[in-house]
Amino acid sequence: MIPKPKYKTCESCGATFLCQQGACWCDAVELRPDALERLQSEYRDCLCEACLKAVASQPLAARRARASRRVPGGPPVVRRSRH
């Protein structure tokens, strides 16, 4: 049984989007292992299609540079779980 679709808020940009766990559009987005690791370390829940695709297409070097600019002692990083 596929769960009912529900609206979620993107943790990255705040956009509202439809999540259809088990048959969701996000299942078709291919993520490299490093991109998936980043998502799991930075977010607790799903991202909208635009933000997820942006992460998937972002070069590894750009992600590393952005991560190196984080403020030491900033808020704790939370683990993202899909759906």
C-alpha positions in Angstrom: 0.0 0.0 0.0 1.4 3.4 -1.0 1.0 6.1 1.6 -1.2 9.1 0.9 0.6 12.0 -0.8 1.3 14.9 1.5 2.6 18.4 1.2 6.0 19.1 2.7 8.1 22.3 3.1 11.6 22.2 1.6 14.2 22.6 4.3 16.5 24.4 1.9 14.3 27.1 0.3 11.0 26.9 2.1 9.0 26.0 -1.0 5.9 23.7 -0.6 5.9 20.5 -2.6 4.0 17.2 -2.9 5.6 14.1 -1.5 4.3 10.7 -2.6 6.4 8.3 -0.6 6.9 5.0 -2.4 6.1 6.6 -5.8 7.7 10.0 -5.5 9.4 12.2 -8.2 12.6 12.2 -6.0 13.1 8.5 -6.7 14.1 9.4 -10.2 16.8 11.9 -9.1 20.2 10.3 -9.3 22.6 11.3 -6.5 26.3 10.6 -6.3 27.4 9.0 -2.9 29.0 12.3 -1.8 25.8 14.3 -2.6 23.6 11.8 -0.7 26.0 12.0 2.3 25.8 15.8 2.2 22.0 15.7 2.2 21.9 13.2 5.1 24.2 15.3 7.2 22.6 18.7 6.5 18.8 18.0 6.4 16.3 16.1 8.4 13.6 15.8 5.7 13.0 16.2 2.0 14.0 19.0 -0.4 11.9 20.3 -3.2 12.7 19.1 -6.8 14.7 22.3 -7.7 16.9 22.1 -4.6 17.4 18.3 -4.8 18.4 18.6 -8.5 20.7 21.5 -7.7 22.5 19.4 -5.1 22.7 16.5 -7.5 24.3 18.6 -10.2 26.7 20.6 -8.0 30.3 19.8 -8.6 32.1 18.2 -5.6 34.7 21.0 -5.4 32.0 23.6 -5.0 30.3 21.7 -2.2 33.6 21.3 -0.4 34.3 25.0 -0.7 30.9 25.9 0.6 31.3 23.5 3.5 34.7 25.0 4.5 33.0 28.4 4.9 30.7 27.2 7.7 31.1 29.0 11.0 32.8 27.0 13.7 30.6 26.6 16.7 27.5 27.1 14.6 24.3 25.1 15.0 24.6 21.3 15.1 24.3 19.4 11.9 21.2 17.1 11.9 20.9 13.9 9.9 18.3 13.9 7.1 16.0 10.9 6.8 14.1 10.5 3.5 10.3 10.6 4.0 
